Every structure is written in structure tokens, then in C-alpha cells.
Amino acid sequence: MTSAPKYSATLRTLHWVMFVLVALAYATINLREAFERGSDARLLMVESHFLLGMLVLLLVLPRLIARWRSPHPPIEPPLSPPLRIGARLGHALLYAFLVVQPLLGMACRLVGGRGIGLPFTSAAIPWPASWVDKELAGSLEAAHEWLGTAFYWVIGLHVAAALWHAFVRRDNALRRMA
């Protein structure tokens, strides 16, 4: 008996690594509230959140390339056309989030005049002072926060769909990524 087809090892690894990075990014930004404003612990949470977002952004292109180059193992039994459309829409939203959310986070920092800090150093990639716009930075940060909240729902639907495939439909959708 042969095992069911799976996504490539590269794609499976990138999927689960990015899952962990996104979960940690959410955890660190929410944990910041446990610490006093201006404290080193709060700054560590915010900077960790930013670094995790940058890691997600760095991995999304290799992940997209791996997805385009890898065969897509079929779901058995096949999905109906409306379910296929829903799955494609959900995945498109997830990939858009993995690109847009870190870019919005970077834009918040740059336009706000904070630059991009280099991990484990006091150095930062500077941003021209003439391009700093605190009002625009505030608007970008509000969009970043709104999108982060909206994607709790999209991520939750993705997880719920995976569980539905595994326990209700009993197809191989989740096993393809295991």
C-alpha cells in the first residue's frame, strides 16, 4: 500500500515554520500589554513581534515559489466546485496576509521615523527625516492592527476547515500537509 500524496517536504516545512512564526508574532504583540509602557520587557515583546514579522516576510517568497513549483496533491475525494473556490479564496487571503501585514508593519516604523532595527545590535537602517509623517504612520498602524484582528478570523476559518476535512469529511486534505 502506498502512502497518500503529500506536498513537498520544503512546502510542508515552510507551512509549519510560518505557522509558528505567525503564532509567535501574535503572542508577542499581545503579551506586550502585560508589561509597563517603556519597560525593557515590553520593548522586547514589540521588537520580537517586528523581527518575527520580518522572518515571515523573508520566507513568504520561497514559500510561494515552492507552492508554484510543487505538484498539488489532489484532495480525495475531490471537492465540489464551490468548496474548491472557497479553498482558493481562503488560501489567497492567507498569502496576501503573509505579504501585506509585515509590509504594513515596516511602513509603520519607517514612516514613523523609527527605522528598521538590526537584530541583536543597536544599529538601524535609517529613514530620511523628510519622509517622516507621524499622522500617516498612525493611520498605517491602525490598518496593521485592524488587519491583524481580521486575520484572527481568517486563520481561525483555515484551522476550522482543516479540522472539518479531517474529522467530518474524512478526506486527505490535512494529511497532505503533515
Order of alpha helices (4+ residues) and beta strands (2+ residues): alpha-alpha-alpha-beta-beta-alpha
